[in-house]
Amino acid sequence: MPITGLSFLLFALAAVVLYYLFPKRLRQYVLLAASILFYLTYGVRMAGYLAATILLTYLFGLWLDRLAAFRPAAETKEERKRQKRANDRKKRRVLALSLVLNFASLALLKYGGFLASSVNAVLGTELPLPHFLLPLGISFYIFQTSAYLIDINRGKHRAERSFLRYALFVCYFPQLVQGPINRFADLQPQLTEGNDFSWDNIQHGFLRMLYGVLKKAMIADTLAPIVAKIYGGYAAYPGIICFLGAALYCIQLYCDFSGGIDLMMGISRLFGISMQENFCRPYFSVSLSDFWRRWHISLGEWMKDYLFYPLALSKPFGRLARFCRRHMPLDAAKCIVPSLCTFLVFLAVGVWQGPGMANIAYGLWNGFWMSLAMFRAPIRKCLRLSPEDSKKGALVWGVVRTNLLVIIGRYFSNASSLRSALGMLKQTVLHFGVTRVHAALFTELGFSLSVLWKVVPMLGVVFAVSFAAERGTDVARWLCERKWLVQFLILFAALLTVVLFVYGNAGYTPIAYVYENV
């Protein structure tokens, strides 16, 4: 069931109607039935992987919850301390086992073939290369269930006793395709309490769905063939076209990913359920760290809470921090551990992107610049430079510099291999070839009038909405507060565009989301 296809939208709207027809106490089961049915359309095997993850983490959650509720019953203080230490060790072992099993399935399904081929290349062996069917949204539900287990261990919430309610938290269908990675304490109450019908939710949900479909279908799906042609045949094009391809991929990926999130957030809003925002206008960022605070927010917060802080607070990094404070200037010493942990986090982000050295290089590229940025203040202090300028010119330069770093990173994240990424970069630097650009080249790439007619106006809309939001204006709320005629004209124009260029266009073929099987 293609997510941008008409069949999915009809399915989602039917689920919304049924949700409000049932009594409030039964609405959670409507959501669960709709989620199971949705996932089954992708195949029974995929649903089997998801069911196994749900069952495994549900049982481990109950086990951890029982251990967390343990209270020593010994008579002496020393004996109670001994019992508590033994229970804490058992908790750590149970949590470690649950996380190893949870991530082992992800590693096997996602990286099994890559690891086997790497071993064959290095050792000259002939290990068979496994080819697994990668379940829909596997990374997102593995990360979400792992966070659930860690939070139980930390005492942030109790385990869910009802298996059906826990299953709904994991397989709630608007979050399954590409996130966001929701937290149990934020999402679970909304799923199980049953929400009242609200016209405000219907208005805002429908507007966000329209916006997401237009971003995905009009921009991302239109640019995808052009980008694929440039990346696939970069050697035949001048370097300026290679750079253009990487820049267009940034636009395609953003509209694909955020458009899908907008669609799913809109559907969830129709049920009266709010999920965590995943984007906050990342291309207005003034630094790379600012970009990563705005891009895939739920993954960034997951990495911060469940990888960065555990690393930074671990005993080895504690010893390293003490060593640095004794042997280095204090300002620089304070940056060593955070920068190393940041580097490791972005290495993990690169691995998460998918198998292959190009994705690892993408993680290393971002990790290097993010780690280096942490030394900016000590370096400026050492060189007695003035604090960073916050004037408009400096902010504009910050945006340009940040987007340049992001574009270079996309040479790696979309390349078929590290060799291709480096070759494309080499072509850009050594053979920029402005003089080789001509109208026929753009025609060959697919920049027809029909393509420009779809992409350019819609890009203008996305920029205008993003710019208004950056200045504090909620465009959806602004529209809902206008007179009915203004609302009607804008909605009619949007619906007419969707009909003419998407669902009423026989030539439109929905393209799978970039992160659908990540």
C-alpha positions in Angstrom: 0.0 0.0 0.0 2.0 3.0 -1.2 1.9 5.7 1.5 1.3 8.5 -1.0 -1.2 6.4 -3.0 -4.9 7.1 -2.9 -5.6 3.6 -1.4 -3.7 4.5 1.8 -5.4 7.8 2.2 -8.8 6.1 1.9 -7.7 3.5 4.4 -6.6 6.2 6.8 -9.8 8.2 6.5 -11.9 5.1 6.9 -10.0 4.4 10.2 -10.7 7.9 11.4 -14.4 7.5 10.7 -14.5 4.2 12.5 -12.5 5.6 15.4 -15.1 8.2 16.2 -18.1 5.9 15.6 -16.9 3.5 18.4 -17.2 4.3 22.1 -14.2 6.0 23.7 -13.2 2.8 25.6 -13.0 0.8 22.4 -11.2 3.4 20.2 -7.7 2.1 21.1 -8.7 -1.3 19.6 -9.8 0.4 16.4 -6.3 1.9 16.2 -4.7 -1.5 16.9 -6.8 -3.3 14.3 -6.1 -0.6 11.7 -2.3 -0.7 12.5 -2.2 -4.5 12.2 -4.2 -4.5 8.9 -1.9 -1.8 7.5 1.3 -3.7 8.3 -0.2 -7.0 6.9 -0.5 -5.3 3.5 3.3 -5.3 3.4 3.4 -9.1 3.9 3.0 -11.6 6.7 6.8 -12.1 7.1 7.2 -8.4 7.8 4.4 -8.5 10.3 6.1 -11.6 11.9 9.3 -9.6 12.6 7.3 -6.8 14.1 5.2 -9.2 16.3 8.4 -11.0 17.5 9.9 -7.6 18.6 6.7 -6.6 20.4 6.5 -9.9 22.3 10.2 -9.9 23.2 10.3 -6.3 24.5 6.9 -6.7 26.2 8.2 -9.7 28.3 11.6 -8.0 29.0 9.7 -4.9 30.1 7.7 -6.8 32.6 10.9 -8.5 33.9 12.7 -5.2 34.3 9.7 -3.7 36.0 9.6 -6.5 38.5 13.3 -6.0 39.2 12.9 -2.2 39.5 10.1 -2.7 42.1 12.4 -4.9 44.3 12.7 -3.8 47.9 15.3 -5.5 50.2 13.7 -7.5 53.0 16.8 -8.3 55.1 17.0 -7.3 58.7 20.5 -5.8 58.7 21.5 -2.7 56.8 24.6 -4.5 55.3 22.4 -7.4 54.0 19.9 -5.0 52.5 22.7 -3.2 50.7 24.1 -6.6 49.4 20.6 -7.6 48.1 20.2 -4.2 46.4 23.6 -4.5 44.7 22.8 -8.0 43.5 19.4 -6.8 42.2 21.0 -3.9 40.4 23.5 -6.2 38.7 20.7 -8.4 37.6 18.8 -5.4 36.2 21.8 -4.4 34.2 22.3 -7.9 32.8 18.6 -8.2 31.9 18.6 -4.8 30.2 21.9 -5.7 28.3 20.4 -9.0 27.1 17.2 -7.3 26.0 19.0 -4.6 24.0 21.5 -7.1 22.5 18.6 -9.3 21.3 16.6 -6.3 20.0 19.5 -4.8 18.1 20.8 -8.2 16.9 17.7 -8.6 14.8 18.3 -5.2 13.2 22.0 -5.9 12.6 21.3 -9.3 11.1 18.5 -8.1 8.8 20.1 -4.8 7.8 23.9 -5.5 7.8 24.2 -9.2 7.4 25.0 -9.1 3.7 27.4 -6.2 4.1 29.3 -7.8 6.9 29.7 -11.1 5.1 30.9 -9.4 1.9 33.4 -7.3 4.0 34.8 -10.4 5.6 35.1 -12.1 2.2 36.9 -9.1 0.8 39.4 -8.8 3.7 40.1 -12.5 4.4 39.5 -13.9 1.0 36.8 -16.3 2.3 33.6 -17.3 0.4 30.9 -16.8 3.0 27.4 -17.0 1.6 25.8 -13.5 1.4 22.4 -13.5 3.1 19.5 -11.6 1.5 16.9 -10.8 4.1 13.6 -9.0 3.5 14.0 -5.8 5.4 10.8 -5.0 7.4 9.1 -1.7 7.0 10.3 0.9 9.5 12.4 -1.6 11.4 14.9 0.9 12.8 12.2 3.1 14.1 10.4 0.4 16.1 13.7 -1.1 17.3 14.8 2.3 18.6 11.4 3.0 20.1 11.1 -0.3 22.0 14.7 0.0 23.2 14.0 3.4 24.7 11.0 1.9 26.4 13.1 -0.7 28.1 15.8 1.7 29.1 13.3 4.1 30.6 11.8 1.3 32.7 15.3 0.5 33.9 15.8 4.2 34.8 12.5 4.3 36.7 10.9 6.9 34.4 7.7 4.8 34.0 6.3 1.4 34.8 6.0 -1.3 32.2 2.7 -1.6 30.3 0.8 -4.6 31.7 -1.7 -5.0 28.9 -0.1 -6.7 25.9 -2.6 -5.2 23.4 -2.0 -1.7 24.7 1.8 -2.2 24.4 1.4 -3.6 20.9 -0.6 -0.5 19.9 2.3 1.7 21.2 4.8 -0.1 19.0 2.7 -0.6 15.8 0.6 2.6 15.7 0.5 2.9 12.0 1.2 6.7 11.4 4.6 6.2 13.1 5.7 3.0 11.5 6.9 4.1 8.1 9.6 6.5 9.0 9.0 7.7 12.6 9.1 9.8 14.5 10.6 7.8 17.4 8.0 8.4 20.1 8.5 8.0 23.9 6.1 5.8 25.8 5.2 8.3 28.4 4.2 10.9 25.7 2.3 8.7 23.3 0.7 5.9 25.3 -1.9 8.0 27.2 -3.1 9.5 24.0 -3.5 6.1 22.3 -5.4 4.5 25.1 -7.6 7.2 26.6 -9.8 7.8 23.6 -10.0 11.3 22.2 -13.1 13.5 21.6 -14.0 14.6 18.1 -12.6 18.1 17.5 -13.1 20.2 14.4 -9.8 22.0 15.1 -8.0 18.7 14.9 -9.7 17.8 11.7 -8.8 21.2 10.1 -5.2 21.2 11.2 -4.8 17.5 10.4 -6.2 17.8 6.9 -4.1 20.9 6.1 -0.9 19.1 7.2 -1.8 16.0 5.2 -2.3 18.2 2.1 1.0 20.0 2.7 2.9 16.7 3.1 1.4 15.1 0.0 2.3 18.2 -2.1 5.9 18.2 -0.7 6.4 14.5 -1.4 4.6 14.2 -4.7 5.3 17.5 -6.3 8.9 18.0 -5.3 10.6 14.9 -3.9 9.1 12.4 -6.5 9.7 14.8 -9.3 13.3 15.5 -8.5 14.1 11.8 -7.7 14.8 10.6 -11.3 16.9 13.7 -12.0 19.0 13.2 -8.9 19.4 9.4 -9.6 20.6 10.2 -13.1 23.3 12.6 -11.9 24.5 10.3 -9.1 24.5 7.3 -11.4 26.4 8.9 -14.3 28.4 11.7 -12.6 31.5 11.0 -14.6 29.7 12.2 -17.8 28.7 15.5 -16.3 30.8 18.6 -15.3 31.4 19.2 -11.7 28.8 22.0 -11.4 26.2 19.5 -12.4 27.5 17.1 -9.7 27.2 19.9 -7.1 23.7 20.7 -8.4 22.8 17.0 -8.1 23.9 17.0 -4.4 22.0 20.2 -3.7 18.9 18.8 -5.4 19.2 15.7 -3.3 19.1 17.8 -0.2 15.8 19.3 -1.4 14.5 15.9 -2.5 15.4 14.2 0.8 13.9 17.0 3.0 10.6 17.1 1.0 10.5 13.3 1.0 11.2 12.8 4.7 9.5 15.8 6.1 6.6 15.5 3.6 6.0 11.9 4.8 6.2 13.1 8.4 3.7 15.9 7.7 1.3 13.4 6.1 1.5 11.0 9.1 1.4 13.8 11.7 -1.7 15.1 9.9 -3.4 11.6 10.0 -2.5 11.3 13.7 -3.9 14.7 14.4 -7.3 13.5 12.9 -7.4 11.0 15.7 -6.5 13.7 18.2 -3.1 12.3 18.8 0.1 14.4 18.7 3.4 12.9 17.9 6.9 14.4 18.4 7.9 16.9 15.8 10.7 15.7 13.6 11.8 18.8 11.7 12.2 22.4 12.5 13.2 24.2 9.2 16.8 22.7 9.1 18.0 24.7 6.1 17.7 27.9 8.1 20.4 26.6 10.5 23.3 28.9 11.2 25.7 26.0 12.2 26.0 22.3 11.7 25.0 21.7 15.3 22.0 23.8 14.8 21.1 21.8 11.7 21.2 18.5 13.6 19.0 20.0 16.4 16.4 20.7 13.6 16.8 17.6 11.4 15.3 14.3 12.5 14.8 15.6 16.0 13.5 12.4 17.5 16.6 10.4 16.3 18.9 13.2 17.6 17.2 13.2 21.0 17.3 9.4 21.1 21.0 9.4 20.4 21.6 12.1 23.0 19.6 10.4 25.8 20.5 6.8 25.1 24.0 6.9 23.6 25.8 10.3 24.2 25.1 10.6 27.9 25.7 7.0 28.8 29.0 7.2 26.9 30.0 10.6 28.5 29.1 9.4 32.0 30.8 6.0 31.7 33.8 5.1 33.8 36.4 5.0 30.9 35.3 8.5 29.7 35.3 9.7 33.4 38.9 8.6 33.7 39.8 10.3 30.4 38.1 13.6 31.6 40.2 13.5 34.9 43.4 12.9 32.9 42.6 15.8 30.6 41.9 18.2 33.4 45.3 17.3 35.0 47.4 17.7 31.9 45.6 20.2 29.6 44.2 23.8 29.9 40.8 23.6 31.5 38.8 25.1 28.6 40.2 22.5 26.2 40.0 19.7 28.7 36.3 20.3 29.1 35.8 19.7 25.4 37.6 16.4 25.0 35.0 13.9 26.3 32.0 15.7 24.7 33.7 15.9 21.3 34.8 12.2 21.4 31.3 11.1 22.4 29.8 13.3 19.7 32.1 11.8 17.1 31.0 8.3 18.2 27.3 9.3 18.0 27.6 10.5 14.5 29.5 7.4 13.5 26.5 5.5 14.8 24.2 7.8 12.8 26.3 6.9 9.7 25.9 3.2 10.4 22.1 3.7 11.0 21.9 5.2 7.5 22.6 1.8 6.0 25.3 -0.6 5.2 28.3 0.5 3.2 31.5 2.6 3.7 29.8 5.6 2.1 27.4 5.9 5.0 30.2 5.4 7.5 32.1 8.3 5.7 28.9 10.4 6.0 28.9 9.8 9.7 32.6 10.6 10.0 32.2 13.8 8.0 29.5 15.1 10.3 31.2 13.8 13.4 34.4 15.6 12.5 32.8 19.0 12.1 30.5 18.6 15.1 33.4 17.6 17.3 35.6 20.4 16.0 32.9 23.0 16.7 33.1 22.2 20.4 36.7 23.6 20.4 35.5 26.9 18.8 35.2 28.8 22.1 38.6 27.7 23.6 40.3 28.5 20.3 38.7 31.9 20.0 39.7 32.6 23.7 43.3 31.4 23.1 43.7 33.6 20.0 41.9 36.5 21.8 39.3 36.8 19.1 36.1 38.6 19.7 32.9 36.7 20.4 31.0 35.5 17.3 29.0 38.2 15.5 25.2 37.9 15.6 24.5 40.5 13.0 22.5 39.6 9.9 25.5 39.4 7.6 27.1 36.8 10.0 23.9 34.9 10.3 23.5 34.7 6.5 27.1 33.5 6.2 26.4 30.9 8.9 23.4 29.6 6.9 25.4 29.5 3.6 28.4 27.7 5.3 26.1 25.2 7.1 24.3 24.3 3.9 27.6 23.9 2.1 28.7 21.4 4.7 25.4 19.6 4.5 25.5 19.4 0.6 29.0 17.9 0.7 27.8 15.3 3.2 25.1 14.3 0.8 27.7 13.3 -1.7 28.3 10.3 0.6 24.8 9.6 2.0 23.3 9.1 -1.5 26.2 7.5 -3.3 26.1 3.8 -4.3 29.6 3.3 -2.8 32.5 5.3 -1.2 34.3 5.1 -4.6 31.4 6.8 -6.3 31.1 9.5 -3.6 34.8 10.3 -3.8 34.7 10.3 -7.6 31.8 12.7 -7.7 33.6 15.0 -5.3 36.7 14.8 -7.4 34.7 15.7 -10.5 33.2 18.7 -8.6 36.5 20.0 -7.5 38.8 19.3 -10.5 36.3 19.6 -13.4 33.8 22.2 -12.4 33.2 23.0 -16.0 30.9 26.0 -16.1 31.6 26.4 -19.8 30.3 22.9 -20.5 26.8 23.7 -19.2 24.2 24.3 -22.0 20.4 24.0 -22.4 20.6 20.6 -24.0 22.3 19.2 -20.9 19.4 20.2 -18.7 17.0 18.8 -21.2 18.9 15.5 -21.1 18.8 15.4 -17.3 15.0 15.8 -17.4 14.5 19.5 -16.6 11.4 19.9 -18.8 8.9 22.7 -18.6 6.4 20.3 -16.9 9.0 19.5 -14.2 9.8 23.1 -13.5 6.1 24.0 -13.5 5.6 21.5 -10.7 8.7 22.0 -8.6 9.4 25.8 -8.7 6.0 27.1 -7.4 5.8 24.4 -4.8 9.3 25.2 -3.6 8.2 28.8 -3.3 5.3 27.6 -1.1 7.6 25.5 1.1 10.0 28.4 1.5 7.2 30.9 2.3 5.7 28.6 4.9 9.1 27.8 6.4 10.1 31.5 6.5 6.9 32.5 8.2 7.3 29.7 10.8 10.9 30.8 11.4 9.5 34.3 12.2 6.9 32.8 14.6 3.8 32.5 12.4 1.8 29.3 12.4 0.5 29.3 8.9 -2.1 26.6 9.5 -3.5 28.5 12.5 -3.4 31.7 10.5 -5.4 30.1 7.7 -7.9 28.6 10.0 -8.6 32.1 11.4 -9.2 33.7 8.0 -12.7 34.3 6.6 -14.4 31.3 5.0 -13.9 32.6 1.5 -10.1 32.9 1.9 -10.0 29.4 3.4 -12.1 28.0 0.6 -10.0 29.5 -2.2 -6.7 28.3 -0.7 -8.0 24.8 0.0 -9.6 24.6 -3.4 -6.3 25.6 -5.1 -4.4 22.9 -3.0 -7.0 20.2 -3.7 -7.0 21.1 -7.4 -3.2 20.8 -7.5 -3.4 17.4 -5.8 -6.0 16.1 -8.2 -4.3 17.5 -11.4 -0.7 16.5 -10.6 -1.0 13.6 -8.2 -4.1 11.4 -7.8 -5.8 12.5 -11.1 -2.6 12.2 -13.1 -2.1 8.9 -14.8 1.6 9.6 -15.3 2.3 10.0 -11.6 3.9 6.9 -10.0 4.4 7.1 -6.2 8.0 6.5 -5.2 8.9 4.7 -1.9 10.1 7.0 0.9 13.9 7.2 1.2 13.8 6.1 4.8 11.0 3.6 4.5 13.2 0.5 5.0 16.1 2.1 6.9 
